[in-house]
Amino acid sequence: MKIIGLQVENIKRLKAVSVKPTGKTVVISGRNAQGKTSLIDSIEYALAGKDSVCEVPIRQGQEKARIVCDLGDIVVERTFAATSDESYLRVRGKDGTPVKSPQRLLDTLCEHRAFDPLSFVRLKPAEQAETLRRLVGLDFTALDARRKECYDSRTLADRELIAAKARLAALPFHADAPAQDTSAAEAQRALDDARKHNDIARTLGAQMETYRRQDASCAGDVARYEREIAELERKLIAAKRERDDCAKTREGIRRSITLGQIAIDSHKWADEQGPAKALDDIAAVNRKVRENAAHAQQNALAQEKQAEADRLTHEIEAIDAEKAGQLEWAAFPLPGLSFDGDRVLLDKMPFSQASQAQQLQAAVAIGLALNPKIRVILIRDASLLDDDSMRLMGELAEKHDAQIWLEVVNSDNPAAVIIEDGEIKTTPAKAGAQ
């Protein structure tokens, strides 16, 4: 179905407009802020339902607005008023019979809002891909969510794997080390015994040193007393007595020195270096054992991270394979159309890299596929199209048996409907505008 008649009253900037298009392209022309967009919007308001209607559709200063869209088989009439009770939607058949559920009928005929190919071209790649997926009935939401989860998990696993391998590489490994720590108890006992044995010799040596210091001290005393005897004859008797006492004491010390020397000579020194070296060797071996254990633990962790990364990679590949299988069987509206992740592909190239003509052909095909029963395409901002693209719109309309409404600022097309101050300025015969 296509529009064969359109009447609009008091919608946005429009006053009263009637258009009866006869060709496959309908050019709506005029200066800015005159009502061109209002006319294009009126078609969408009539066919796409209340969700497409702006907040204030009624022309300023008016109380009601009305759209009558004749599609041949049905006539859609939508009225807007200040109160919802006075607003209504009516759909009549060709013979004038009213349809009981008008909005439900429109929803089946126009499943999506009126499609603007230029708007599709300007969408972000992810939004273009979502539109195309919805059209061909592919919902990758769950698969993409799981893939992202797997991808993020694999990224984390790869990061942890790299860190684990780095820590593993930094840990020393000793191939000559035993599997278990060696006991140091026996070597420690030997070292303790040797130290106790040698402590005796150290004690005797300290005593000998004390004796030698005492001997030197007594020798000095004897000399001092002899000098005092020479100097103090009156104290000779007392000094002699003290001298004799010191001599006796010295004799005892000398005997102690003799006995101490005999004890030292008879005491043998124990070997401390052997047990100490044995302890050092045991500690070195045990250090290697512990380092090997840390190496083995880190190696196990690295293998675990590698296994997790491999598992996630296989799951991502399975998800991609499932999506590829669904894409292979999907019915696209144009040969060469597909998508990869969050971008649309055209002949295996990103949609954004296609020429303007290729993008327009694809966008028109998508728009008609979205609403196959009502074959009407609305193009706002058609002034952005060059002459070649405008000619292409006419060719596409003929090729797809569609009706394309184009909004332009200025047009040399003699059949263009010119809007000025909310009304049709001229009524070209070919456009059938009134």
GIWOZI-V508143 format. One line per field, one symbol per residue. ss: DSSP state (H for helix, E for strand, L for the rest). phi: phi as a letter, one per 40 degrees, with the letter a starting at -180 (. if undefined). psi: psi as a letter, one per 30 degrees, with the letter a starting at -180 (. if undefined). A space follows every 50 residues. Layout:
# GIWOZI-V508143
ss: ???
phi: ???
psi: ???
This chain:
# GIWOZI-V508143
ss: LLLLEEEEELELLLLEEEELLLLLEEEEELLLLLLHHHHHHHHHHHHHLH HHLLLLLELLLLLEEEEEEELLLEEEEEEEELLHHHLEEEEEELLLLELL LHHHHHHHHLLLLLLLHHHHHHLLHHHHHHHHHHHHLLLLHHHHHHHHHH HHHHHHHHHHHHHHHHHHHHLLLLLLLLLLLLLLHHHHHHHHHHHHHHHH HHHHHHHHHHHHHHHHHHHHHHHHHHHHHHHLHHHHHHHHHHHHHHHHHH HHHHHHHHHHHHHHHHLLLLLLHHHHHHHHHHHHHHHHHHHHHHHHHHHH HHHHHHHHHHHHHHHHHHHHHHHHHHHHHLLLLLLLEEELLLLEEELLEE HHHLLHHHHHHHHHHHHHHHLLLLLEEEELLHHHLLHHHHHHHHHHHHHH LLEEEEELLLLLLLLLEEEELLEELLLLLLLLLL
phi: .bcbabbbbfcfcccabbbbcbbcbbcbbiccgbhccccccdccdcbcgc cccccbccddgbbbaabbbcbgcbbbbbbbbcbccccabbbbcdcgcccc bccccccccbcbddcbdcccccccdcccccccccccgbbcdccccccccc ccccdcccccccccccccccccbbcccccbcccbccccccccccccdccc ccccccccccdccccccccccdcccccccccbccbccccccccccccccc cccccccccccccccccccccccccccccccccccccccccccccccccc cccccccccccccccccccccccccccccccccadgcaabgbacbbfgbd dcccccccccdcccccccccbccbcbbbbcfcccccccccccdccccccc fbbbcbcbcbacccccccbbfgbccbbccccgcb
psi: klkfkkkkkhjcfkdjkkkikfafkjkjlllkhfgeeeeeeeeeeeeflf ffkleifkkkflfllkkjjjgdflkkkkkklekfefklkkkklegfkkke ieeeeeeeeifllkkjeeeeeflleeeeeeeeeeeggkjgeeeeeeeeee eeeeeeeeeeeeeeeeeeffklkjfgklflkkkgeeeeeeeeeeeeefee eeeeeeeeeeeeeeeeeeeeeeeeeeeeeeeiffgeeeeeeeeeeeeeee eeeeeeeeeeeeeeefkkkljfeeeeeeeeeeeeeeeeeeeeeeeeeeee eeeeeeeeeeeeeeeeeeeeeeeeeeeefkjkfkkfkaljbhkkkjhglk efflleeeeeeeeeeeeeeeifejikkkjlhfffkleeeeeeeeeeeeeg hlkkkkjlekkfjfgkjkkkhglkelikeefgk.
